[in-house]
Amino acid sequence: MDELLSNLALGFSVAFTLQNLLYALLGAVLGTLIGVLPGLGPVATIAMLLPSIYALDATPALIMLAGIYYGAQYGGSTTAILINVPGESSSVVTAIDGYQMARKGRAGPALAAAGLGSFFAGCVGTVIVAAFAPPLTELAFQFGPSEYFSLMVLGLIGAVVLASGSLVKAIAMILLGLLLGQINTDVISGVPRYSFDIPELTDGIGFVAIAMGIFGFGEIIMNLGRPAEHREVFTKDVKGLWPTAQDFKDMAPAVLRGTTLGSLLGVLPGGGALLASFAAYTLEKKTRGRPGEVPFGQGNIRGVAGPESANNAGAQTSFIPMLTLGIPPNAVMALMVGAMTIKGIQPGPQVMTSNPELFWGLIASMWVGNFMLIVLNLPLIGIWIKLLTVPYRFLFPAILSFCCIGLYTLNNNNFDVYMAALFGVIGVIFYKLGCEPAPLLLGFILGPMMEENLRRALLLSRGDWTTFMTRPLSATLLLLALAMVVVVMLPGIKKKREEAFQDAD
């Protein structure tokens, strides 16, 4: 306990420096703004901002990116409630009851419930990260190449199981990601692979180009393809900002349930925050409310508070696998791993010992960031409503120009812009086919790392494949992965899984 307190003291001393406070504020404001703008999620934003972190030190850069992530979880609920356009995939569920509340002129209580629930869940999530990260890191030091390989197999299978929609499509996306990750120069022999004599491909496809193309450009093209009334903005007067005493009574248990669920599910690979919000909504529907409360789907405040708390708690605890094991549980964490690599930090268990200021500073900044967000969001509700009246035809050219400038400055080369444009078209095809693009990013990030650990493990064991099963930790991880596959194939579970994702739609 004393060690935890001294570590947190170190973290707060790092987080409270003027530079880091400013970057936390910048991240929180940007994140909220991004969450509010429909069709622009934290993945696209962090992808756009990756070029800008080259000039920054690692700690302020990661504090800013983390702020954008949990800020977007807040902002996503704002548009979901006001205009029924979830700014974030994890806010899809919030829109069901939140928008109905807004239509009844109760947007204020809905937004306040989302904000307060998010703040509470964010704080609890941060406590969990601070408490559980060190013991997990101790465990991570037991990992050799074969354990890392098995852990990544488990991560990829987890992403398949938890991806919304068809399992076959999720597997196809991961395999495509793994294949795209093979375009590079072979680590051991130094021979370019699959570069088709294009010099720019010998270093591999830029992660930023893929992320920005599929998520940024792809989303924008899809939004433009929708009829204008689907992007239409709802600007009814907001009456009464604060929830009533009865609202507080209704939402308090929902916030606690959502926080607990989110904290547990955020650690899982795949869309922790997204899955948490779906699960919390289903749980609230199954939980008996007081007599005479508004039915679900018609503006029940529990339907806003529960999922919002869950997705924020999930967003915080998803930092645990990324910080302790170097395994990104979702697309945003994959980008954070990319950012750490850009800054020359090898993500994994050694971060805590070799960069304690970065590690604890980042955790302390989450508290600071969550506090900033609640202070920012409650007074800014009126401004967000005004911002949403800007026609989309003015918004998207600005977003596109920003993307292209960011891409060009990566390597001062047009090639990255062309790659992103190509992946933008591919992204649109994925959306049309109903494929979830996040597993592709996960496969792309983990592919080269898996290959490297597989080859290292085989070199150490002199080509003996049984090394993965004879080492106890590696065997346990592979058996867990197998169990996941078996469980998800059971007819009852398969049906429940489909129902859960259908409910959310």
C-alpha positions as CSV (number, residue, x, y, z in Angstrom):
1,M,0.0,0.0,0.0
2,D,2.8,2.4,0.9
3,E,4.5,1.6,-2.4
4,L,1.3,2.4,-4.3
5,L,0.9,5.7,-2.5
6,S,4.5,6.7,-3.2
7,N,4.1,5.7,-6.9
8,L,0.9,7.8,-7.1
9,A,2.7,10.7,-5.4
10,L,5.4,10.5,-8.2
11,G,2.6,10.3,-10.8
12,F,0.8,13.4,-9.5
13,S,4.1,15.3,-9.3
14,V,4.5,14.5,-13.0
15,A,0.9,15.2,-14.0
16,F,0.7,18.6,-12.1
17,T,3.6,20.2,-14.1
18,L,2.3,23.1,-16.2
19,Q,3.2,21.4,-19.5
20,N,1.5,18.2,-18.7
21,L,-1.7,19.9,-17.3
22,L,-1.9,21.9,-20.6
23,Y,-1.6,18.7,-22.7
24,A,-4.2,16.9,-20.5
25,L,-6.5,19.9,-21.0
26,L,-5.8,19.9,-24.7
27,G,-6.5,16.2,-25.0
28,A,-9.7,16.4,-23.0
29,V,-11.1,19.4,-25.0
30,L,-10.1,17.8,-28.4
31,G,-11.5,14.4,-27.3
32,T,-14.8,16.0,-26.3
33,L,-14.9,17.9,-29.6
34,I,-14.1,14.8,-31.6
35,G,-16.7,12.8,-29.7
36,V,-19.3,15.5,-30.4
37,L,-18.6,15.6,-34.2
38,P,-20.4,12.7,-35.7
39,G,-18.3,10.3,-37.8
40,L,-15.0,11.2,-36.2
41,G,-14.0,8.9,-33.4
42,P,-10.9,8.9,-31.2
43,V,-9.2,6.3,-33.5
44,A,-9.3,8.8,-36.5
45,T,-8.3,11.7,-34.3
46,I,-5.4,10.0,-32.6
47,A,-4.3,8.7,-36.0
48,M,-4.4,12.3,-37.4
49,L,-2.4,13.6,-34.4
50,L,0.3,10.9,-34.4
51,P,2.5,13.1,-36.7
52,S,2.4,15.9,-34.2
53,I,3.8,13.9,-31.3
54,Y,7.2,13.6,-33.0
55,A,8.1,17.0,-31.5
56,L,6.8,16.2,-28.0
57,D,8.3,14.3,-25.1
58,A,6.8,10.9,-24.5
59,T,4.9,11.7,-21.3
60,P,3.0,14.8,-22.5
61,A,2.3,13.1,-25.9
62,L,0.7,10.0,-24.2
63,I,-1.1,12.2,-21.6
64,M,-2.7,14.1,-24.5
65,L,-3.6,11.0,-26.5
66,A,-5.1,9.4,-23.4
67,G,-7.1,12.6,-22.8
68,I,-8.5,12.4,-26.3
69,Y,-9.6,8.8,-25.8
70,Y,-11.6,9.3,-22.6
71,G,-12.7,12.7,-23.7
72,A,-14.2,11.1,-26.8
73,Q,-16.2,8.7,-24.7
74,Y,-17.8,11.7,-23.0
75,G,-18.4,13.7,-26.2
76,G,-19.8,10.7,-28.1
77,S,-22.7,10.6,-25.7
78,T,-23.5,14.3,-26.4
79,T,-24.4,13.8,-30.0
80,A,-26.0,10.4,-29.2
81,I,-28.4,12.2,-26.9
82,L,-28.9,15.4,-28.8
83,I,-29.2,14.3,-32.4
84,N,-29.3,10.5,-32.2
85,V,-25.9,10.3,-34.0
86,P,-23.5,8.4,-31.7
87,G,-20.2,10.2,-32.1
88,E,-18.6,6.9,-30.8
89,S,-19.4,3.3,-31.4
90,S,-19.7,2.7,-27.6
91,S,-22.4,5.5,-27.5
92,V,-24.7,3.6,-29.8
93,V,-26.7,2.3,-26.8
94,T,-26.8,5.7,-25.1
95,A,-28.7,7.0,-28.1
96,I,-31.7,4.6,-27.5
97,D,-33.0,6.3,-24.4
98,G,-30.9,9.5,-24.4
99,Y,-32.4,10.8,-27.7
100,Q,-35.9,10.0,-26.4
101,M,-35.2,12.1,-23.3
102,A,-33.9,15.0,-25.5
103,R,-37.1,14.9,-27.6
104,K,-39.1,15.3,-24.4
105,G,-37.0,18.4,-23.6
106,R,-35.0,16.5,-20.9
107,A,-31.6,16.7,-22.7
108,G,-30.1,18.5,-19.7
109,P,-30.7,15.6,-17.2
110,A,-29.7,13.1,-19.9
111,L,-26.4,14.9,-20.5
112,A,-25.7,15.4,-16.8
113,A,-26.4,11.7,-16.1
114,A,-24.0,10.8,-18.8
115,G,-21.3,13.2,-17.5
116,L,-21.6,12.4,-13.9
117,G,-21.8,8.6,-14.5
118,S,-18.7,8.9,-16.8
119,F,-16.8,10.9,-14.1
120,F,-17.5,8.4,-11.3
121,A,-16.7,5.4,-13.6
122,G,-13.5,7.1,-14.9
123,C,-12.3,7.7,-11.3
124,V,-13.0,4.1,-10.3
125,G,-11.3,2.8,-13.5
126,T,-8.2,4.8,-12.7
127,V,-8.0,3.4,-9.1
128,I,-8.2,-0.1,-10.6
129,V,-5.5,0.6,-13.1
130,A,-3.2,2.0,-10.3
131,A,-3.9,-1.0,-8.1
132,F,-3.7,-3.9,-10.5
133,A,-1.0,-2.7,-13.0
134,P,2.0,-3.5,-10.7
135,P,1.1,-7.1,-9.8
136,L,0.3,-7.8,-13.5
137,T,3.7,-6.4,-14.5
138,E,5.4,-8.8,-12.0
139,L,3.6,-11.6,-13.8
140,A,4.6,-10.2,-17.2
141,F,8.3,-10.6,-16.3
142,Q,7.8,-14.4,-16.4
143,F,7.0,-14.1,-20.2
144,G,9.5,-15.4,-22.8
145,P,9.0,-15.4,-26.6
146,S,6.7,-18.5,-26.5
147,E,4.5,-16.9,-23.8
148,Y,4.2,-13.7,-25.7
149,F,3.2,-15.5,-28.9
150,S,0.5,-17.5,-27.0
151,L,-0.7,-14.3,-25.4
152,M,-1.1,-12.6,-28.8
153,V,-3.0,-15.7,-30.1
154,L,-5.3,-15.3,-27.1
155,G,-5.6,-11.6,-27.9
156,L,-6.6,-12.2,-31.5
157,I,-9.1,-14.9,-30.6
158,G,-10.5,-12.6,-28.0
159,A,-10.9,-9.9,-30.6
160,V,-12.8,-12.3,-32.9
161,V,-15.1,-13.5,-30.1
162,L,-15.9,-10.0,-29.0
163,A,-16.2,-8.3,-32.4
164,S,-19.8,-7.4,-33.1
165,G,-21.5,-9.2,-36.0
166,S,-20.3,-12.2,-37.9
167,L,-17.5,-14.4,-36.6
168,V,-16.4,-15.3,-40.1
169,K,-16.0,-11.6,-41.0
170,A,-14.1,-10.9,-37.9
171,I,-11.7,-13.8,-38.6
172,A,-11.3,-12.6,-42.2
173,M,-10.4,-9.0,-41.0
174,I,-7.8,-10.3,-38.5
175,L,-6.2,-12.5,-41.2
176,L,-6.2,-9.6,-43.6
177,G,-4.5,-7.4,-40.9
178,L,-1.9,-10.2,-40.3
179,L,-1.2,-10.4,-44.0
180,L,-0.8,-6.6,-44.4
181,G,1.6,-6.7,-41.5
182,Q,3.9,-9.0,-43.5
183,I,4.6,-6.3,-46.0
184,N,8.0,-5.1,-44.7
185,T,11.7,-6.1,-44.6
186,D,12.3,-9.5,-43.0
187,V,13.9,-9.0,-39.5
188,I,16.3,-11.9,-39.7
189,S,17.4,-12.0,-43.3
190,G,17.0,-8.3,-44.2
191,V,15.1,-9.2,-47.5
192,P,12.1,-7.0,-48.5
193,R,8.9,-9.0,-48.6
194,Y,5.8,-8.3,-50.7
195,S,7.1,-4.8,-51.5
196,F,6.5,-5.3,-55.3
197,D,9.7,-3.2,-55.9
198,I,8.0,-0.1,-54.4
199,P,10.8,1.4,-52.2
200,E,8.2,3.0,-49.8
201,L,6.8,-0.5,-49.0
202,T,10.1,-1.9,-47.8
203,D,9.4,-0.3,-44.4
204,G,5.9,-1.7,-44.4
205,I,2.6,0.2,-44.7
206,G,2.3,3.1,-42.4
207,F,0.0,2.3,-39.4
208,V,-1.3,5.9,-39.5
209,A,-2.1,5.6,-43.2
210,I,-4.2,2.5,-42.6
211,A,-5.9,3.9,-39.5
212,M,-6.7,7.3,-41.0
213,G,-7.8,5.8,-44.3
214,I,-10.2,3.1,-42.9
215,F,-11.6,5.1,-40.0
216,G,-11.2,8.8,-41.0
217,F,-11.7,8.8,-44.8
218,G,-14.0,5.7,-44.8
219,E,-16.3,7.3,-42.1
220,I,-16.5,10.6,-44.0
221,I,-17.4,8.9,-47.3
222,M,-20.0,6.8,-45.6
223,N,-21.5,9.9,-43.9
224,L,-21.7,11.7,-47.2
225,G,-23.5,8.7,-48.7
226,R,-26.3,9.0,-46.2
227,P,-29.3,11.2,-47.0
228,A,-29.2,14.6,-45.5
229,E,-32.0,14.0,-43.1
230,H,-30.0,11.2,-41.5
231,R,-27.3,13.8,-40.7
232,E,-29.9,16.3,-39.7
233,V,-29.3,18.1,-36.5
234,F,-31.8,18.3,-33.7
235,T,-31.7,21.6,-31.9
236,K,-34.6,21.7,-29.5
237,D,-34.4,24.0,-26.5
238,V,-32.8,22.2,-23.6
239,K,-34.9,22.8,-20.5
240,G,-33.4,22.3,-17.0
241,L,-29.8,21.2,-16.9
242,W,-29.8,19.2,-13.7
243,P,-31.5,15.9,-13.0
244,T,-34.2,15.8,-10.3
245,A,-33.8,14.1,-7.0
246,Q,-35.8,11.1,-8.4
247,D,-33.4,11.0,-11.4
248,F,-30.4,10.7,-9.0
249,K,-32.2,7.9,-7.1
250,D,-32.8,6.0,-10.3
251,M,-29.4,6.5,-11.8
252,A,-27.1,5.8,-8.8
253,P,-27.5,2.0,-8.8
254,A,-27.3,2.0,-12.6
255,V,-24.0,3.9,-12.5
256,L,-22.6,1.4,-9.9
257,R,-23.6,-1.6,-12.0
258,G,-22.2,0.0,-15.2
259,T,-18.9,0.8,-13.5
260,T,-18.4,-2.7,-12.2
261,L,-19.2,-4.3,-15.6
262,G,-17.1,-1.8,-17.5
263,S,-14.1,-2.3,-15.2
264,L,-14.2,-6.0,-15.7
265,L,-14.8,-6.0,-19.5
266,G,-12.4,-3.2,-20.3
267,V,-9.4,-5.5,-19.6
268,L,-10.6,-8.0,-22.3
269,P,-9.1,-7.8,-25.8
270,G,-11.5,-6.6,-28.4
271,G,-13.9,-3.7,-27.9
272,G,-13.9,-3.6,-24.1
273,A,-15.8,-0.2,-23.8
274,L,-18.1,-1.1,-26.6
275,L,-19.0,-4.5,-25.2
276,A,-19.3,-3.0,-21.7
277,S,-22.0,-0.5,-22.8
278,F,-24.0,-3.2,-24.6
279,A,-23.8,-5.5,-21.6
280,A,-24.7,-2.7,-19.2
281,Y,-27.8,-1.8,-21.2
282,T,-28.9,-5.4,-21.3
283,L,-28.4,-5.7,-17.6
284,E,-30.4,-2.5,-16.9
285,K,-33.3,-3.9,-19.0
286,K,-33.2,-7.1,-17.0
287,T,-33.1,-5.2,-13.6
288,R,-36.4,-4.3,-12.1
289,G,-36.9,-0.6,-11.7
290,R,-39.3,1.3,-9.5
291,P,-43.1,1.1,-10.4
292,G,-44.2,3.7,-12.9
293,E,-40.7,4.5,-14.3
294,V,-40.4,5.4,-18.0
295,P,-40.1,2.2,-20.1
296,F,-36.8,1.5,-21.8
297,G,-36.5,2.9,-25.3
298,Q,-38.8,5.8,-24.3
299,G,-36.4,7.9,-22.3
300,N,-35.4,5.9,-19.2
301,I,-32.5,7.7,-17.4
302,R,-31.0,4.3,-16.3
303,G,-30.6,3.5,-20.0
304,V,-28.2,6.5,-20.3
305,A,-26.4,6.3,-16.9
306,G,-25.6,2.6,-17.0
307,P,-24.0,2.3,-20.5
308,E,-22.2,5.6,-20.1
309,S,-20.6,4.5,-16.8
310,A,-19.7,1.2,-18.4
311,N,-18.0,2.5,-21.5
312,N,-15.9,5.0,-19.4
313,A,-14.8,2.4,-16.9
314,G,-14.0,0.1,-19.8
315,A,-12.0,2.9,-21.5
316,Q,-9.9,3.4,-18.4
317,T,-9.2,-0.3,-17.6
318,S,-8.3,-1.1,-21.2
319,F,-5.0,0.7,-20.4
320,I,-4.1,-2.2,-18.1
321,P,-3.1,-4.8,-20.8
322,M,-1.5,-2.1,-22.9
323,L,0.6,-0.7,-20.1
324,T,1.5,-4.0,-18.4
325,L,1.8,-6.5,-21.3
326,G,2.2,-4.2,-24.3
327,I,-0.9,-5.9,-25.8
328,P,-3.4,-3.4,-27.2
329,P,-7.0,-4.6,-26.3
330,N,-8.6,-2.2,-28.9
331,A,-7.9,0.0,-31.9
332,V,-7.2,3.1,-29.7
333,M,-4.7,1.3,-27.5
334,A,-3.1,-0.1,-30.7
335,L,-2.5,3.6,-31.7
336,M,-1.1,4.3,-28.2
337,V,1.3,1.4,-28.7
338,G,2.2,3.0,-32.0
339,A,2.8,6.3,-30.3
340,M,5.1,4.7,-27.7
341,T,7.1,3.0,-30.4
342,I,7.4,6.3,-32.3
343,K,8.9,7.7,-29.0
344,G,11.3,4.8,-28.8
345,I,9.6,3.1,-25.8
346,Q,9.1,-0.6,-26.1
347,P,5.6,-1.2,-24.7
348,G,5.4,-4.0,-22.2
349,P,6.3,-4.9,-18.6
350,Q,9.5,-3.0,-18.6
351,V,7.8,0.4,-19.0
352,M,7.0,0.6,-15.3
353,T,10.6,0.0,-14.2
354,S,12.4,1.9,-17.0
355,N,10.0,4.8,-17.3
356,P,8.2,5.2,-13.9
357,E,7.5,8.9,-14.6
358,L,5.8,8.1,-17.8
359,F,3.8,5.2,-16.4
360,W,2.6,6.8,-13.1
361,G,2.3,10.3,-14.7
362,L,-0.1,8.8,-17.3
363,I,-2.2,7.1,-14.6
364,A,-2.4,10.3,-12.4
365,S,-3.3,12.4,-15.5
366,M,-6.4,10.2,-16.0
367,W,-7.7,11.5,-12.7
368,V,-6.9,15.1,-13.6
369,G,-8.3,14.6,-17.1
370,N,-11.6,13.1,-15.8
371,F,-12.0,16.1,-13.4
372,M,-11.3,18.5,-16.3
373,L,-13.9,16.8,-18.4
374,I,-16.7,17.1,-15.9
375,V,-15.9,20.8,-15.3
376,L,-15.7,21.3,-19.1
377,N,-18.8,19.3,-20.1
378,L,-21.5,20.4,-17.9
379,P,-21.2,24.2,-18.7
380,L,-20.5,23.6,-22.4
381,I,-23.7,21.7,-23.2
382,G,-25.3,24.8,-24.8
383,I,-22.2,25.4,-27.0
384,W,-22.2,21.8,-28.2
385,I,-25.8,22.2,-29.3
386,K,-24.8,25.3,-31.3
387,L,-21.8,23.6,-32.9
388,L,-24.1,20.8,-34.1
389,T,-25.9,23.3,-36.3
390,V,-22.8,23.7,-38.6
391,P,-23.8,21.9,-41.9
392,Y,-21.8,18.7,-42.6
393,R,-20.8,20.0,-46.0
394,F,-18.6,22.6,-44.3
395,L,-17.2,20.2,-41.7
396,F,-16.0,17.4,-43.9
397,P,-13.6,19.4,-46.3
398,A,-11.9,20.8,-43.2
399,I,-11.5,17.3,-41.7
400,L,-10.2,15.9,-45.0
401,S,-7.6,18.7,-45.4
402,F,-6.4,18.2,-41.8
403,C,-6.0,14.5,-42.5
404,C,-4.0,15.0,-45.7
405,I,-1.7,17.5,-44.0
406,G,-1.1,15.1,-41.1
407,L,-0.4,12.2,-43.5
408,Y,2.0,14.2,-45.7
409,T,4.0,15.5,-42.7
410,L,4.6,11.9,-41.5
411,N,7.5,11.3,-44.0
412,N,7.1,14.4,-46.2
413,N,6.0,12.0,-48.9
414,N,2.8,11.9,-51.0
415,F,2.8,8.1,-50.9
416,D,1.2,8.0,-47.4
417,V,-1.6,10.2,-48.6
418,Y,-2.3,7.9,-51.6
419,M,-2.2,4.8,-49.3
420,A,-4.7,6.4,-46.9
421,A,-7.0,7.3,-49.9
422,L,-6.7,3.7,-51.0
423,F,-7.6,2.4,-47.5
424,G,-10.4,5.0,-47.4
425,V,-12.0,3.2,-50.4
426,I,-11.3,-0.2,-48.8
427,G,-12.9,1.1,-45.6
428,V,-16.1,2.0,-47.4
429,I,-16.2,-1.5,-48.9
430,F,-15.8,-2.9,-45.4
431,Y,-18.7,-0.7,-44.1
432,K,-20.9,-1.8,-47.0
433,L,-20.1,-5.4,-46.3
434,G,-20.8,-5.0,-42.6
435,C,-17.2,-5.8,-41.6
436,E,-15.9,-4.4,-38.3
437,P,-12.5,-2.7,-39.3
438,A,-11.1,-2.7,-35.7
439,P,-9.9,-6.4,-35.8
440,L,-7.9,-5.6,-39.0
441,L,-5.9,-3.0,-37.1
442,L,-5.3,-5.4,-34.2
443,G,-4.1,-8.0,-36.6
444,F,-1.8,-5.5,-38.4
445,I,-0.2,-4.3,-35.1
446,L,0.2,-7.8,-33.6
447,G,1.2,-9.6,-36.8
448,P,4.9,-8.6,-36.9
449,M,5.2,-9.0,-33.1
450,M,3.7,-12.5,-33.3
451,E,6.0,-13.5,-36.1
452,E,9.0,-12.1,-34.3
453,N,8.2,-14.0,-31.1
454,L,7.3,-17.2,-32.9
455,R,10.6,-17.2,-34.7
456,R,12.5,-16.3,-31.6
457,A,10.8,-19.1,-29.6
458,L,11.6,-21.6,-32.4
459,L,15.2,-20.5,-32.6
460,L,15.6,-20.9,-28.8
461,S,14.0,-24.4,-28.9
462,R,16.0,-25.4,-32.0
463,G,12.8,-25.7,-34.1
464,D,10.9,-27.7,-31.5
465,W,7.2,-26.7,-31.8
466,T,6.3,-28.5,-28.5
467,T,8.0,-25.6,-26.6
468,F,4.6,-23.7,-26.7
469,M,2.9,-26.6,-24.8
470,T,5.7,-27.6,-22.5
471,R,6.1,-24.2,-20.9
472,P,3.2,-23.9,-18.3
473,L,2.3,-20.3,-18.8
474,S,2.3,-20.6,-22.6
475,A,0.3,-23.8,-22.5
476,T,-2.3,-22.1,-20.1
477,L,-2.7,-19.2,-22.5
478,L,-3.2,-21.4,-25.5
479,L,-5.7,-23.6,-23.7
480,L,-7.6,-20.4,-22.7
481,A,-7.7,-19.4,-26.4
482,L,-9.0,-22.9,-27.3
483,A,-11.6,-22.7,-24.6
484,M,-12.8,-19.3,-26.0
485,V,-13.2,-20.8,-29.4
486,V,-15.1,-23.8,-28.0
487,V,-17.4,-21.7,-25.8
488,V,-18.3,-19.3,-28.6
489,M,-19.1,-22.3,-30.9
490,L,-21.7,-23.7,-28.4
491,P,-25.1,-23.2,-30.0
492,G,-26.6,-21.6,-26.9
493,I,-23.8,-19.1,-26.5
494,K,-23.7,-18.4,-30.2
495,K,-27.4,-17.5,-30.2
496,K,-27.0,-15.3,-27.0
497,R,-24.1,-13.5,-28.7
498,E,-26.1,-12.7,-31.8
499,E,-29.0,-11.5,-29.7
500,A,-26.8,-9.2,-27.6
501,F,-25.5,-7.5,-30.7
502,Q,-28.9,-7.3,-32.3
503,D,-30.4,-5.7,-29.1
504,A,-27.7,-3.0,-29.4
505,D,-28.5,-2.4,-33.0
